[in-house]
Amino acid sequence: MMAAVRTDLSKRLVPDELWELVAPLLPSCSARPQGGGTAPRDERAVFTAVAYILTSGCAWRYLPESFGVSPATAHRRFSVWTEAGLWRRLHRAVLDELDARGELDWSSAIVGASKKGGAR
């Protein structure tokens, strides 16, 4: 029963269409400099755990065990992905995909502007 719940949650958080965009953007996982550790985790499981943390507001340390990923692994991978620019590239890939489908309405886009030197 737990596997069915995990699969259902995984598919809702990271549907196949999103995973197809994410997977090629993920940087390759290298060996930890301090050595040791466990075998590499399934990238989709780690990405799903990170998506859960980011969308739920859950603290890293309270990541449910049902994700099959430790909070330390999820946070470490999130940090690596952030440093590698994953989130910017993923945002661009999603926009490109929506635009290619004709599902993006640029006429209602909001452009932010800021003044140099702050408010006057």
C-alpha positions, 0 to 999 in steps of 0.5 A: 500500500505504501508503494502505491501512495508513494507512486501516486504522490510522485506522479502528482508532484513530478508528472512524466511530462515534467520529468522528461524536461527535468532529466536531461537538465540534471548535472551528473552526480559525482562521488562525494569528496569525503568518500563513503556514503551510500549508492546513488539514489534514483534521480527522480525520487530525489527530485520528487523529494525536493519538489515536495519540500519546495511546494509544501514548506516542509522543513528538510529534516521532516521529509517523510521517509516514504520518499526513500531519500534522506533529508541530507541527500535531498538538501545536498542535491538541491544545493548542487542543482541550485549552484549548477543553475538547474532552476533557471534552466528548468524555468526556461525549458517549461516556458519553451515547452508551453510556447511550443504548445501554444499555451503561453500568452505573452500578451499578459506577461508582467515585466518588472523594473527597478530603479538603480540606487533604490527608491527616491 
